[in-house]
Amino acid sequence: MGVLPAGWDGVTPYGERGWCTFEKAVSQLIKPSVSRGWRQLADPTVRRRVSGYAGTYITAPEPPEAFAARLALKTFTNGKADCELVAALYADTLAAALGAMQYLQYRTCRWGDDEVVHVAAVLPFARRLIELDLAGNPRIGRRGLDALAGAIADRAAPSLKRVVCAQAGSEHAAGLRAACAARGIVVSTVRENGV
């Protein structure tokens, strides 16, 4: 619930609350945006699609330091103690969630460079990641692709085998293609089955 009912004017708005900020961030880390069975939510080996429908925007995973800085601007009932607790809880949740994932499919999420820079920054947590799918995000440009290339060149996601990105064939993706080639990672504009 993002809007409070009439008569609750003195209450801190939803988007300014620390715990609400945490809950929204962790709920979008790896959650699919389509109805799936429990096994697909709980088992990191099952492919999932996190994709936007009808222009839905899904928040990119945020690096722990950036999340902690944003969280420090929010309101907590117990003040700084809760802020530090929640920042640590986010870092632990991010590490556990991304550390177990084999497939991350962030398709058609209306992402641009800022979101891909965040993904690149958290890629070191994705130790078991086999495939990163960013297809259907036409606003991704050179800055995002370069950040992703840098993370891959720095050996982030050591199990990575495939990167899917519509811009993979563009001149802006030369660094990404080179970083992936150096590690034997396949870069493509679409998944093998064309989806």
C-alpha positions in Angstrom: 0.0 0.0 0.0 1.7 3.2 -1.2 -1.1 5.7 -0.2 -2.6 6.1 3.2 -6.3 6.7 3.7 -7.7 10.1 4.5 -7.2 11.3 8.0 -3.6 9.9 8.3 -1.9 13.1 7.3 0.6 13.2 10.2 2.0 9.7 9.3 5.3 9.3 7.5 4.6 8.5 3.9 5.2 5.0 2.7 8.2 5.9 0.5 9.9 7.7 3.3 9.8 4.8 5.8 13.0 2.7 6.3 11.4 -0.7 6.7 9.1 -0.2 3.7 12.1 0.8 1.6 13.8 -2.5 2.7 10.8 -4.6 2.0 10.3 -3.2 -1.5 14.0 -3.6 -2.4 14.3 -7.3 -1.2 10.9 -8.3 -2.7 12.2 -7.3 -6.2 15.7 -8.8 -6.0 14.8 -12.1 -7.8 11.0 -12.2 -7.6 9.3 -13.1 -10.9 6.6 -10.8 -12.1 4.4 -13.6 -13.2 2.5 -16.2 -11.1 4.6 -19.2 -10.5 4.7 -22.2 -8.2 6.5 -22.1 -4.8 9.3 -24.3 -6.2 10.2 -21.6 -8.7 10.4 -19.1 -5.9 12.4 -21.2 -3.5 14.7 -23.2 -5.8 17.5 -21.2 -7.3 18.1 -23.8 -10.0 14.7 -23.2 -11.6 14.7 -20.6 -14.4 12.6 -17.5 -13.6 11.7 -14.5 -15.6 11.6 -11.1 -14.0 10.0 -9.1 -16.7 7.9 -6.1 -17.0 4.5 -6.2 -18.6 2.9 -3.2 -20.2 5.9 -1.0 -19.4 6.2 -2.2 -15.8 9.4 -0.9 -14.1 11.2 -3.3 -11.8 13.9 -1.9 -9.5 17.4 -3.2 -10.2 19.3 -4.8 -7.3 21.1 -2.0 -5.5 24.7 -2.4 -4.2 24.7 -2.6 -0.3 26.6 0.7 0.1 24.2 2.6 -2.2 21.2 1.1 -0.4 22.6 2.0 3.0 23.1 5.6 1.9 19.6 5.8 0.6 18.2 4.2 3.7 20.0 6.7 5.9 17.6 9.3 4.5 14.5 7.4 5.6 12.5 7.5 8.8 12.7 4.7 11.4 10.7 4.4 14.6 13.9 3.3 16.5 16.2 5.7 14.6 19.8 4.9 13.7 19.8 1.5 15.4 17.1 0.2 13.0 18.8 1.9 10.1 22.1 0.0 10.7 20.2 -3.2 11.3 18.2 -2.9 8.1 21.2 -2.0 6.0 23.0 -5.1 7.2 19.9 -7.2 6.7 19.7 -6.0 3.1 23.4 -6.8 2.4 22.9 -10.3 3.8 19.7 -10.8 1.8 21.3 -9.6 -1.4 24.3 -11.8 -0.9 22.2 -14.9 -0.2 19.7 -14.3 -3.0 22.1 -13.5 -5.7 24.7 -16.0 -4.5 22.2 -18.8 -5.1 20.8 -17.7 -8.5 21.8 -19.5 -11.7 19.6 -17.5 -14.0 18.7 -13.8 -13.8 16.3 -12.6 -16.4 15.6 -8.9 -16.2 13.7 -8.6 -19.5 11.6 -5.7 -20.6 11.9 -3.9 -17.2 12.4 -0.4 -18.8 16.0 -0.3 -17.7 18.7 2.1 -18.8 22.3 2.7 -17.8 21.6 3.4 -14.1 20.0 0.1 -13.6 22.7 -1.9 -15.4 25.4 0.0 -13.4 23.7 -1.4 -10.3 23.5 -4.9 -11.7 27.2 -4.7 -12.6 28.0 -3.6 -9.0 26.2 -6.5 -7.5 27.4 -9.1 -10.0 30.3 -10.2 -7.7 27.6 -11.6 -5.4 26.3 -13.9 -8.2 28.8 -16.7 -7.7 26.6 -19.4 -9.4 25.1 -17.2 -12.1 25.1 -19.0 -15.5 22.9 -16.6 -17.6 22.2 -12.9 -17.3 19.3 -11.8 -19.6 18.8 -8.1 -20.1 16.8 -8.3 -23.4 14.0 -5.9 -24.1 15.6 -2.9 -22.3 16.3 -0.5 -25.2 17.5 2.3 -23.0 20.7 0.5 -22.1 23.6 2.5 -23.5 27.4 2.7 -23.4 27.7 3.5 -19.7 25.7 0.5 -18.6 27.4 -1.8 -21.1 30.9 -0.5 -20.0 30.0 -1.1 -16.3 28.9 -4.6 -17.1 32.1 -5.2 -19.2 34.2 -4.0 -16.2 32.5 -6.3 -13.8 33.0 -9.3 -16.1 36.6 -8.4 -16.8 37.1 -8.2 -13.0 35.9 -11.9 -12.8 32.5 -11.1 -11.2 30.0 -14.0 -11.6 32.7 -16.7 -12.0 30.2 -19.3 -13.4 28.7 -16.9 -16.0 28.3 -18.6 -19.5 25.9 -16.3 -21.3 24.8 -12.6 -21.4 21.7 -11.7 -23.4 21.3 -8.0 -24.3 19.6 -6.4 -27.3 22.5 -4.0 -27.6 25.2 -6.8 -27.7 25.8 -6.3 -31.4 26.2 -2.5 -31.2 29.4 -0.5 -31.4 28.7 0.5 -27.7 29.1 -3.1 -26.7 32.6 -3.7 -27.9 34.0 -3.7 -24.4 31.3 -6.1 -23.2 32.0 -8.5 -26.1 35.8 -8.3 -25.4 35.4 -9.0 -21.7 33.1 -11.9 -22.4 35.3 -13.3 -25.1 38.3 -13.3 -22.7 36.3 -15.5 -20.3 34.6 -17.7 -22.9 31.2 -16.2 -22.2 28.6 -16.2 -25.0 27.1 -12.8 -25.8 23.9 -12.7 -27.8 21.0 -10.4 -28.7 18.4 -13.1 -28.1 18.3 -16.4 -26.2 18.9 -19.6 -28.2 15.2 -20.4 -28.4 14.5 -16.9 -29.7 12.6 -15.8 -26.6 
